[in-house]
Amino acid sequence: MTASDSERAQGRASITSILVPVDDLSAAIEFLRVEGGFELHWIHPADAPRAARLSRDSTTIDLEIGTPRSQTIRVEEKQSPARFLDGPSGLRIEFVPEPRLTVPVVVEESALYPGDAEGRWHTGRAGMEYRDLVPTRFGGAIIASNIRIRQGGPVPDYVHFHDVLFQLIYCRRGWVEVVYEDQGEPFVLHAGDCVIQPPEIRHRVLRNSDAMEVIEIGYPAEHLTRVEPVMTLPNGPTPNVRTWSGQSFVRYDQNSRVWNESSVGVLTSDTGIFAATRGLAHVELVRLDASAKHHFGSVGDGHQRVIVAVDGHGRVTTSATEETFTEGGTITLRPSDEATITSDTGMTALQVVIDTSKDPSYWRPMV
C-alpha cells in the first residue's frame, strides 16, 4: 500500500496540499522532517527524486524541484515560545504560541461621540456593517459597535462562538432571529430586547428584518471568533441551569421587562445581567419623557461606562460643559465623573457599566 493509499484508507477521500518549489529536494525534506516535525509520505521517482509529499497535523506540503521562493510555514504549539528556523530553498518554519485571550490595560475617559448622522460604517463579518460608537475603545479594552444589515432575509452566518469576558447584543431597530446553545428553538429579538453571549456559548444569526440594527458591547475589544465544527443548532434546551465561565444566559424582552419610576418623567429597567455575570457588567435602560432629566452619578473605581442614545435626542451636562446628545450618540464616563442628560422630545438611553478593576482571570480562566 502506498502512502497516498494509506492516507485515503484513514478516511481522506481527497488530499489538498500546498505546492512548494525547491532547488534541493533532499535538503528541504531533511529540514522539514528534523526541524519541523513533518512526516514524509512519498518521494518520486526513486532513482532521481523530483517531488515529495510531507505532512504535519492537518497540513500537507508537496515539494517539487523548481525555482525557490520564500515560503513561511507556521506551526502553532500550545504555550510554545515564539521562534523561527530558516532552512534551504527559502523555507522558514515559525513556531508560535496558541492564540489566547488578552486584555489591554484600560484607558479611562470621559467623552461624547457623534450619533447616526455623522457615523462612519465599514463592512465586517458575514457582510454586516459596523460603526464604532467609542473609537478609542478604552485603549483596546472595550468595544461598542452599532451593527446593521440593510436588507432583510437569511444571514450567511454559521455556528460560532467568541473568546470574550463579556458580550452584550441589544436590538436597536427591526428584528433579528437567533439561536443559542442549550436555549431551545430559535427566537426573535425585537427592538428593545437584548441578550448576553456568555464566553464560548455557541450561537448563530439566522434571519433579520430590513434595516436591522443592534448594539454590541464587548470586553475585551478584540477577540477570536471561532467556528464550531461539530455542534448544530438548535440542540434543545438544557434540563439544568447552564453556565459558561460562571455566566448564565440572559434574554431580556417584553416578557421580562419591568419599568420602575426613577424620578418624574423617568423610567428605568434593569436587565438582570449584573446577577448573571456575577457583577462583571450592569446593563439598564433609561426612558425619559420630553424635558425630563436623568443623572448618572459616579461609580466604583475601575468601572467603565458607555451610555448610548438608542432613540431620541437631548443634551448632556457635565461639570465642565453642556453639549447636544444626538440620536445614536455615545457618552463615556470615568468612574468619578458624573453627567445629566435632558431629553428634548423623549429619549431612551442604554447604560452599560463594566467592572475592569479586577484581573481578567477573576472572571474566567485565561488559558
Rosetta blueprint (number, residue, H / E / L):
1 M L
2 T L
3 A H
4 S H
5 D H
6 S H
7 E H
8 R H
9 A H
10 Q L
11 G L
12 R L
13 A L
14 S L
15 I L
16 T L
17 S L
18 I E
19 L E
20 V E
21 P E
22 V E
23 D L
24 D L
25 L H
26 S H
27 A H
28 A H
29 I H
30 E H
31 F H
32 L H
33 R H
34 V H
35 E L
36 G L
37 G L
38 F L
39 E E
40 L E
41 H E
42 W E
43 I E
44 H E
45 P L
46 A L
47 D L
48 A L
49 P L
50 R L
51 A E
52 A E
53 R E
54 L E
55 S E
56 R E
57 D L
58 S L
59 T E
60 T E
61 I E
62 D E
63 L E
64 E E
65 I E
66 G L
67 T L
68 P L
69 R L
70 S L
71 Q E
72 T E
73 I E
74 R E
75 V E
76 E E
77 E E
78 K L
79 Q L
80 S L
81 P L
82 A L
83 R E
84 F E
85 L E
86 D E
87 G L
88 P H
89 S H
90 G H
91 L E
92 R E
93 I E
94 E E
95 F E
96 V E
97 P E
98 E L
99 P L
100 R L
101 L L
102 T L
103 V L
104 P L
105 V L
106 V L
107 V L
108 E L
109 E L
110 S L
111 A E
112 L E
113 Y E
114 P L
115 G L
116 D H
117 A H
118 E H
119 G L
120 R L
121 W L
122 H E
123 T E
124 G L
125 R H
126 A H
127 G H
128 M L
129 E E
130 Y E
131 R E
132 D E
133 L L
134 V L
135 P L
136 T L
137 R H
138 F H
139 G H
140 G H
141 A L
142 I L
143 I E
144 A E
145 S E
146 N E
147 I E
148 R E
149 I E
150 R L
151 Q L
152 G L
153 G E
154 P E
155 V L
156 P L
157 D L
158 Y L
159 V L
160 H E
161 F E
162 H E
163 D L
164 V L
165 L L
166 F E
167 Q E
168 L E
169 I E
170 Y E
171 C E
172 R E
173 R E
174 G L
175 W E
176 V E
177 E E
178 V E
179 V E
180 Y E
181 E L
182 D L
183 Q E
184 G L
185 E L
186 P L
187 F E
188 V E
189 L E
190 H E
191 A L
192 G L
193 D L
194 C E
195 V E
196 I E
197 Q L
198 P L
199 P L
200 E L
201 I L
202 R L
203 H E
204 R E
205 V E
206 L E
207 R E
208 N E
209 S L
210 D L
211 A L
212 M E
213 E E
214 V E
215 I E
216 E E
217 I E
218 G E
219 Y E
220 P L
221 A L
222 E L
223 H L
224 L L
225 T E
226 R E
227 V E
228 E L
229 P L
230 V L
231 M L
232 T L
233 L L
234 P L
235 N L
236 G L
237 P E
238 T L
239 P L
240 N L
241 V L
242 R L
243 T E
244 W E
245 S L
246 G L
247 Q E
248 S E
249 F L
250 V E
251 R E
252 Y E
253 D L
254 Q L
255 N L
256 S L
257 R L
258 V L
259 W L
260 N E
261 E E
262 S E
263 S E
264 V L
265 G L
266 V E
267 L E
268 T E
269 S E
270 D E
271 T L
272 G L
273 I H
274 F H
275 A H
276 A H
277 T L
278 R L
279 G L
280 L L
281 A E
282 H E
283 V E
284 E E
285 L E
286 V E
287 R E
288 L E
289 D L
290 A L
291 S L
292 A L
293 K E
294 H E
295 H E
296 F E
297 G L
298 S L
299 V L
300 G L
301 D L
302 G L
303 H E
304 Q E
305 R E
306 V E
307 I E
308 V E
309 A E
310 V E
311 D E
312 G E
313 H E
314 G E
315 R E
316 V E
317 T E
318 T L
319 S L
320 A L
321 T L
322 E E
323 E E
324 T E
325 F E
326 T L
327 E L
328 G L
329 G L
330 T E
331 I E
332 T E
333 L E
334 R L
335 P L
336 S L
337 D L
338 E L
339 A E
340 T E
341 I E
342 T E
343 S E
344 D E
345 T E
346 G E
347 M E
348 T E
349 A E
350 L E
351 Q E
352 V E
353 V E
354 I E
355 D E
356 T L
357 S L
358 K L
359 D L
360 P H
361 S H
362 Y H
363 W L
364 R L
365 P L
366 M L
367 V L
